[in-house]
Amino acid sequence: MRITFPHLGSAYIPLEEMINGVGHDPVVPPPNNKSTLELGSRLSPEDVCLPFKIILGNMLQGIEAGAESVLMIGGCGPCRLGYYGEAQKVLLRKAGLDVGFLSLEPLGKLEGGTISFLRRVFGPTNPARLVNAARLAWAKLAVVEWLEVLALSTRPMEATKGTSTQVLNQWLNAVRAAQTMGRLREVCRLAADQFEAISKEKDGETHLRIGLVGEIYTVVEPFANRNIEEHLGNLGVEVVRTISLKRWMEDHVFKRLLGLSYVKELQKWAEGYLSGSVGGHGLESVARSIRLARFGLDGVIHILPLACMPEVIAQGILPKVSVDTGTPIMSLVVDEHSSEVGIATRLEAFVDLVERRHYASV
Ligand code: SF4
C-alpha cells in the first residue's frame, strides 16, 4: 500500500521508517511550503485552525505523488483535533479523491476503527519484522530530536551563522538513510563530535535561554512557526523545548497504556492558575511556563494558531504568570497570513526586552 502522512517537523524520518519496515510504501509529501498551505486552504473552511489547512495540503501533495492511502491520527474533543481526520476525509472525497483513510484513534478507544486500522496496516507483517521496524523507528525519533536539541544549544554560540543548521541537516539525512541500530549509534558519535567543534568557535560566552510552549503542531513544525527556533538561535538565544513528538507519545500513549497519568504533575505546576485540562495543550502551556520561570529561564514564548480554543485560554492566563514570576512571556499567534519578517521583528523586540532585564539583574 502506498501511504502518505502529514508533516510534523522531522517526524517524517521515523514515520517513513515504520511504514517501510512493515512492508508498505511510504510517500513523503514535499516539505511544507507556500503551495502546501495554499492547496490546503483552498479546500478548508476559512476559519479552521492553521494546522488543519497545512495537514490537508500535505495529504493533497502526497496523493498527487501517488499515495493510495492517508495516515492520520484521530481522537475525541474537547478541541477540534479529534475531528480533523473525519473532516479531511469528507473534504478529500468531495474533491473527487477517493483514497483510503487510515485513522489512528486513541488507544483507550480500542474498538472498530482502531482495530481495522491495525489490521490493515500491520496485519500482513510478521511479528518479528514489526518489532524491528518499531525499534528502529523509535530510535530514529529519539536521535532526530536529540540532534535538534544539540543544534539549539550550539546555534547561539556559532561564529558563522547557519553552521549548526547545516550540520543538523547533514546528520538528519544520515539518520534517514541508516538501516541498522549500529549505524545510528555511529551517527550519534560522529554528529556529537561535529557539533562540539562548532560550539568551540565562540566558547565561554553566556547567552539568553528562552523556553517554547504552546500548541504542539505550531511549536514543532518550522513552517507553521516561520522558523522560530532558527531566528532565536541567530539572535544568540538558546531555545529550550518543552514539547516534542517523542514526549507526546510517552505521555499520551505509553503512560496511558501503563495506567499512569501525566496530567497530575501538570495540575500541580498550574495550581492557582488552571485546575485541569482544557483540551489540546492548554494546561501544558500554563504548567510548563510556570516551570520554566521557576527554573530561571530568561523568558517564555507561547505559540498558538489563531482561534485555537485551548491555547486562547492559556493566553488569557499567562500575563498573570508573567507578573507573578517576573518572567517575560510573549504569546505569538500564527495563521496563514503571518509573515516570516513580521515574526522576526516581534522576536527581536522580545529578545531585546529579555536581554535588558537579564543584564539589569546581574
Ligand atoms: S489544539 Fe488548537 S490548533 Fe490544535 S487542533 Fe485543537 S483547536 Fe486546532
Boltz pocket constraint, residues with backbone or C-beta under 6 A from the ligand:
constraints:
  - pocket:
      binder: B
      contacts: [[A, 49], [A, 50], [A, 51], [A, 79], [A, 80], [A, 81], [A, 215], [A, 217], [A, 279], [A, 280], [A, 281], [A, 305], [A, 307], [A, 308], [A, 309], [A, 310], [A, 311]]
      max_distance: 6.0
